[in-house]
Amino acid sequence: MKIAYKTFELPFKYPFTISKGTKTHQPTFIVELDYFGIKGYGEAPAISYYNIPVEKMIADLEGKRVFLEKFSFSDPERYWHYLHHLFPHNSFLVCALDMAGWDLYGRMKKKQLHQLWNLDTNNSPLTDFTIGIDDVDIMIKKIEERPWPIYKIKVGFENDIETVAALRKHTHARFRVDANAAWDLETALQKIPLLKELGVELVEQPLAKDDWEGMKVLFQESSLPIFADESCVSEEDVLRCANHFHGINIKLTKCSGITPAKRMIEKARSLNLKVMMGCMNESSVGTAAIAQFVPLLDYVDMDGTLLLTQDIGEGITFDYGKIIYNENVGLGLSVDPSI
């Protein structure tokens, strides 16, 4: 196994603001696995509040490169277990390598992953398009520039309900809101009924990630479904979310890749939890990986490439929220060979 990697600073069209802060570029780590001439690609975007910058991914990879390159690849699930033990404290790096392993496996089998998994993409959910926090006029402009059937609106700031109401005047699309853990219980109980009146269909991570007592109350009293994001990072969190949330949002980077994400979906279904998969502003590489799961999901948020002005290859495309798969195998990618 030969390993190469490259980092990028992908610019956003608009500064991307959530309740945790603002960024103008998305740093991301792209890895290439070359196994006897067949190449697979994976990605892990760096997220500041998870404290795993691209520099740490590089340092950890280089520190164990000899073990990675001597691995005899046969199937991606076995590879993930190897990676998990090599890098127990770096789920982001494990994700990138696991994703590349699955891409490699699909290319070896000459099928996209959703085909290997026997999934029917004909009735898949549509992806939403995210409207980051901004001046109201700019948020309206974002909607007008990108007519879309579903918008995910970032909230968790003063006058956020008034902002959602202003946006509602400009579109009949479905709304979802994401507070990124910015509210307390009292605020959530006040705001959720108002959001329901504005046509919002679900609320993502309203309270702090460790406010389990507050979430238990909100789960019982909320008039809208509540989805865990920051409260559901790894496989172990899925069981904890039962009876505290109505659904979970799985992020490949946070949970350490495609392999554990498959198990998280199975566990969530056994607990009668709804399942969303979300993005972390990935390029076409990570977006294509999410696309393989879409037939298994109730909701999907995979608009990273639509928010960025630069990409590193080509993968799936969109038609008014509908995911269009290409004819490539593996993750369905065509990646810039200069990596």
Secondary structure, 3 states (H helix, E strand, C coil): CEEEEEEEEEEEEEEEEECCEEEEEEEEEEEEEEECCEEEEEEEECCHHHCCCHHHHHHHHHHCHHHHHCCCCCCHHHHHHHHHHHCCCCHHHHHHHHHHHHHHHHHHHCCEHHHHCCCCCCCCCCECEEECCCCHHHHHHHHHHCCCCEEEEECCCCCHHHHHHHHHCCCCCEEEEECCCCCCHHHHHHHHHHHHHCCEEEEECCCCCCCHHHHHHHHHHCCCCEEECCCCCCCHHHHHHECCECEEEEEHHHHCCHHHHHHHHHHHHHCCCEEEEECCCCCHHHHHHHHHHHHHCCEEECCHHHHECCCCEECCEEECCEEECCCCCECCCEECCCC
